């Protein structure tokens, strides 16, 4: 009987280990009530339902916001209150907003040419309310043949702002950061400053997304616009109408129409008509269907698709059911299951998966609690 019990315990231990789920080190339900996550180039941010803000992974440029220089493979809490509402992680920058508060909080490095580094969040843009913020960019170098220019790093932001005097009246576009290829959409290639509103007040934006070197957005009438990446215009350019959501990638975008079909640029992805949301990174893509199933495709050299392999996929493959949110980073992915628990997979050289290690994971592993050892 004792031998049977010991064998059973051993099997369970090996099963948990093989699934990538750590078998000791704290209460994993600590991250069982997370409402949103954002994966950057090599760090991750998350907000729990209690309004606390957490970060893990690379702390280069201070983008964990904890006033330290060392990276963390486990979540660390970012102070300054418990009423955080939205968050976005980019290549070198982290941005967040609080509920019912004007302005946005920024930490890290704001653009490749910025010599200042902010290791704790600071408040800026307090003349407006920020409705939606998306931080993009890339830590990978990129040579632009048409410009004979090498871009070593890039970081930019696109956002929707509302007038502080009437939150329901104006949803205008604001951009900021590196603008080498027109990704800020202001008609030039110079770095922009935060808080500058673009276009007339009659332009109502519903969705915006910052990619590696381009941006995309959807206005309230369902019309899709793109800009940047040298092949697009340096100002928002109309693609077509009838769109629900969009996510910009390194050089393009993935978008879903109101009829549930999904497109990479102008080319339709398969024939399914039940796509719901999408998250595009520079090299791989994650999408939900309306039934809560999670799908992935694209580059998979670090297992960032989460299918247990390192095989690139040219078409979406199913990762699993019961998911409610996902964010694709440069080489890693972070997602929330329907029970609120956070899982991550892909590259982990800076601890960006938050599993207490720096081991690359080809399949989802749970993010560990901050007291994990």
C-alpha positions in Angstrom: 0.0 0.0 0.0 2.8 2.4 0.9 4.7 1.6 -2.3 1.5 2.3 -4.3 1.1 5.7 -2.6 4.7 6.6 -3.2 4.4 5.6 -6.8 1.2 7.7 -7.2 2.9 10.7 -5.7 5.9 10.3 -8.1 3.6 10.1 -11.1 1.7 13.2 -10.1 5.0 15.1 -9.6 6.3 14.0 -13.0 3.0 14.9 -14.6 3.0 18.4 -13.2 6.7 18.9 -14.1 6.2 17.7 -17.7 3.3 20.1 -18.1 5.6 23.0 -17.1 3.6 23.7 -13.9 6.0 24.3 -11.0 5.2 22.0 -8.1 6.2 24.2 -5.1 6.9 27.7 -4.1 3.6 29.4 -3.1 0.0 29.9 -3.8 -0.6 30.0 -7.6 -4.1 31.3 -7.1 -2.4 34.6 -6.2 -2.5 35.3 -9.9 -6.0 33.8 -10.3 -7.8 37.1 -10.4 -6.0 39.0 -13.2 -8.1 41.2 -15.5 -5.5 42.3 -18.1 -1.9 41.5 -19.3 0.4 43.0 -21.7 3.6 41.4 -23.2 6.4 43.7 -24.3 9.6 42.8 -26.1 11.0 41.0 -23.1 9.0 42.1 -20.1 5.3 41.6 -19.0 2.8 43.8 -17.1 -0.4 42.7 -15.5 -3.3 44.3 -13.5 -5.2 42.3 -10.9 -8.9 42.8 -10.2 -7.9 44.5 -6.9 -6.3 47.3 -9.0 -2.7 46.4 -8.2 -0.1 46.5 -11.0 2.6 43.9 -11.4 5.7 43.4 -13.7 8.3 40.8 -14.5 11.1 40.1 -17.0 13.7 42.5 -18.3 14.3 45.6 -16.3 16.4 47.3 -19.0 15.7 51.0 -19.1 13.7 50.6 -15.8 10.6 49.2 -17.6 9.5 47.1 -14.5 9.0 50.4 -12.7 10.3 49.2 -9.3 13.2 51.6 -9.1 15.7 48.8 -9.6 18.1 47.7 -12.4 17.9 43.9 -12.1 15.5 41.8 -14.0 12.9 39.6 -12.2 11.7 36.1 -13.2 8.8 36.5 -10.7 6.2 39.3 -10.5 7.0 42.4 -8.6 4.5 45.0 -7.5 4.6 48.5 -8.9 3.6 50.9 -6.2 1.7 54.1 -6.5 -1.8 53.0 -5.6 -4.3 50.2 -6.2 -6.5 51.7 -8.8 -4.7 50.8 -12.0 -7.0 50.4 -15.0 -5.2 49.8 -18.3 -1.6 48.9 -19.1 0.7 48.5 -22.2 4.2 47.1 -22.5 6.4 48.0 -25.4 10.0 47.5 -26.4 11.6 50.0 -24.0 8.6 51.6 -22.4 5.7 50.8 -20.1 2.5 52.9 -19.9 -0.5 52.6 -17.6 -3.6 54.6 -16.6 -5.7 54.7 -13.5 -9.4 54.6 -13.3 -11.2 58.0 -13.2 -7.9 59.9 -13.4 -6.6 62.3 -16.0 -3.2 61.6 -17.5 -1.1 58.5 -18.1 1.8 57.0 -16.1 5.1 56.3 -18.0 8.3 54.5 -17.1 11.3 53.2 -19.0 12.8 54.8 -22.0 10.5 56.9 -24.1 12.3 56.7 -27.5 15.6 55.4 -28.9 17.0 58.9 -28.9 15.9 59.7 -25.3 18.9 59.8 -22.9 16.7 59.9 -19.8 15.5 56.7 -18.0 12.6 56.6 -15.6 12.7 53.7 -13.2 9.4 54.6 -11.5 6.1 55.7 -13.0 5.6 59.4 -13.5 2.4 61.1 -14.4 2.1 63.1 -17.7 -0.6 64.2 -20.2 -2.9 65.3 -17.4 -5.0 67.6 -19.6 -6.9 64.7 -21.1 -8.3 61.3 -20.2 -6.6 58.4 -22.0 -9.1 55.9 -23.2 -6.9 53.4 -24.9 -3.0 53.1 -25.2 -0.9 50.8 -27.3 2.9 50.8 -27.0 4.9 49.1 -29.8 8.5 49.0 -31.1 11.2 46.5 -31.4 14.6 45.6 -29.8 15.7 43.9 -33.0 17.7 46.0 -35.5 16.2 46.7 -38.9 18.0 48.0 -42.1 15.8 50.1 -44.3 17.3 49.8 -47.8 15.2 52.6 -49.3 16.6 55.0 -46.7 20.0 53.4 -46.3 19.3 53.5 -42.5 19.8 51.0 -39.7 17.3 51.2 -36.9 18.8 49.5 -33.8 15.8 49.9 -31.5 12.3 51.5 -31.9 9.6 52.6 -29.5 6.4 54.4 -30.2 2.9 54.8 -28.8 -0.6 55.4 -30.2 -3.5 56.3 -28.1 -7.1 57.5 -28.0 -7.8 60.5 -25.8 -10.9 62.1 -24.6 -11.4 65.8 -23.8 -11.4 66.3 -20.0 -14.4 68.6 -20.2 -16.7 66.1 -21.9 -15.5 62.5 -21.9 -18.2 61.3 -24.3 -17.6 64.0 -27.0 -14.2 63.4 -28.5 -12.1 60.2 -29.1 -9.1 61.6 -31.0 -5.8 60.1 -31.9 -2.5 60.9 -30.2 0.9 59.4 -31.0 4.4 59.7 -29.5 7.9 58.3 -29.8 10.2 57.1 -32.6 8.9 58.0 -36.0 11.7 56.9 -38.4 9.2 55.3 -40.8 6.2 57.4 -40.1 4.7 55.1 -37.5 3.4 58.0 -35.5 1.3 59.2 -38.4 1.9 62.9 -38.0 3.2 63.4 -41.6 6.9 63.5 -40.8 9.7 61.3 -39.7 10.8 63.2 -36.6 10.2 62.0 -33.0 7.0 63.3 -31.6 6.1 64.5 -28.1 3.3 63.0 -25.9 -0.1 64.5 -25.7 -0.3 66.1 -29.2 -3.7 65.5 -30.7 -3.9 64.6 -34.4 -6.6 65.4 -36.9 -9.8 67.4 -36.5 -12.1 66.8 -33.5 -14.7 65.2 -35.8 -12.5 62.1 -36.2 -13.7 59.5 -33.7 -11.4 56.6 -33.1 -12.5 53.3 -31.5 -9.4 51.0 -31.7 -5.7 51.7 -32.1 -2.6 49.5 -32.2 1.1 50.2 -32.3 3.3 47.6 -34.0 7.1 47.3 -34.6 7.4 50.0 -37.3 3.8 50.7 -38.2 0.4 51.5 -36.6 -3.2 50.8 -37.3 -6.5 52.1 -36.1 -10.3 51.8 -36.6 -12.6 54.7 -36.4 -16.1 54.5 -34.9 -17.7 53.9 -38.3 -15.7 50.7 -38.8 -13.1 52.2 -41.3 -9.6 50.8 -41.0 -6.5 53.0 -41.3 -2.8 52.2 -41.4 0.4 54.3 -41.3 4.2 53.8 -41.0 6.6 51.1 -42.1 7.8 53.3 -45.1 5.4 51.4 -47.4 2.4 53.1 -45.8 1.8 56.8 -45.8 3.2 58.9 -42.9 -0.4 59.9 -42.1 -3.4 57.5 -41.4 -4.5 56.1 -44.8 -7.9 54.4 -45.4 -7.9 50.7 -46.2 -11.6 49.9 -46.2 -14.7 49.7 -44.0 -16.5 47.0 -42.0 -13.8 46.3 -39.4 -14.2 45.2 -35.7 -10.7 45.1 -34.4 -7.0 45.3 -35.5 -3.6 44.5 -34.1 -0.4 45.9 -35.7 2.7 43.7 -36.2 6.3 44.5 -37.1 5.5 45.5 -40.7 1.8 45.1 -41.1 -1.4 44.1 -39.3 -4.0 41.4 -38.5 -7.6 42.5 -38.5 -11.0 41.0 -38.0 -14.1 42.2 -39.8 -17.6 42.6 -38.3 -18.6 39.4 -40.1 -16.0 37.4 -38.1 -13.5 36.9 -41.0 -9.8 37.6 -40.3 -7.2 39.2 -42.6 -3.4 39.7 -42.8 -3.3 42.9 -44.7 -5.6 42.4 -47.7 -5.4 38.6 -47.6 -8.0 36.5 -45.8 -6.8 33.9 -43.3 -8.7 30.8 -43.9 -12.5 30.8 -44.3 -13.7 30.8 -40.7 -16.2 33.4 -39.7 -16.1 33.2 -35.9 -12.9 35.1 -35.1 -13.3 37.5 -32.2 -10.0 39.1 -31.1 -6.4 39.1 -32.2 -3.0 40.0 -30.8 -0.1 40.4 -33.2 3.6 40.6 -32.3 6.4 41.4 -34.6 6.8 37.7 -35.6 3.8 35.6 -34.4 0.1 36.0 -33.9 -2.5 34.9 -31.4 -6.3 35.0 -31.9 -9.5 34.0 -30.1 -12.6 32.6 -31.6 -16.0 33.4 -30.2 -16.1 30.0 -28.4 -13.1 31.0 -26.3 -10.6 28.8 -28.1 -7.1 30.2 -28.6 -5.2 29.9 -31.9 -1.6 30.7 -32.9 0.5 31.0 -36.1 3.7 32.5 -37.3 7.3 32.2 -36.1 7.9 29.6 -33.4 11.6 29.5 -32.8 11.2 29.9 -29.0 7.9 28.0 -28.7 6.0 31.3 -28.6 3.0 29.7 -30.3 2.5 27.4 -27.3 1.8 24.2 -29.3 4.7 22.3 -27.7 7.0 22.6 -30.7 9.4 25.0 -32.4 7.8 24.5 -35.8 6.7 27.7 -37.6 3.0 27.7 -38.6 1.7 29.3 -41.7 -1.9 28.9 -40.6 -3.6 29.1 -37.2 -3.3 26.0 -35.0 -5.5 25.5 -31.9 -3.7 25.9 -28.5 -6.7 25.1 -26.3 -10.1 26.2 -24.9 -11.2 28.3 -22.0 -9.1 31.4 -22.6 -10.3 35.0 -22.2 -7.3 37.3 -22.9 -4.0 37.1 -24.7 -1.0 39.3 -25.4 1.7 38.4 -27.9 5.2 39.8 -27.1 8.2 39.9 -29.4 9.2 36.3 -28.7 6.8 35.3 -25.9 3.1 35.1 -25.2 1.1 35.7 -22.0 -2.6 34.8 -21.6 -5.4 34.6 -19.1 -7.7 31.6 -18.8 -11.3 31.9 -18.0 -10.6 31.3 -14.3 -8.3 34.3 -14.2 -5.0 32.4 -13.9 -2.1 33.8 -16.0 -0.1 31.5 -18.2 2.9 32.2 -20.4 5.2 30.5 -23.0 8.0 31.2 -25.4 11.4 32.9 -24.9 12.3 33.4 -21.2 15.9 34.7 -21.2 15.0 37.7 -19.0 12.3 35.9 -16.9 9.5 37.4 -19.0 7.3 34.4 -18.5 7.2 34.9 -14.8 7.6 31.3 -13.9 10.6 31.8 -11.6 13.1 30.6 -14.2 14.8 31.7 -17.3 14.0 28.5 -19.2 12.3 28.8 -22.6 8.9 27.1 -22.6 7.2 25.5 -25.7 3.9 25.0 -23.8 2.0 27.2 -21.4 3.3 27.5 -17.8 1.6 29.3 -14.9 3.0 32.6 -13.7 4.3 32.1 -10.1 3.4 34.1 -7.1 5.9 36.8 -5.9 7.1 34.6 -3.0 8.1 31.7 -5.3 11.5 30.2 -4.5 
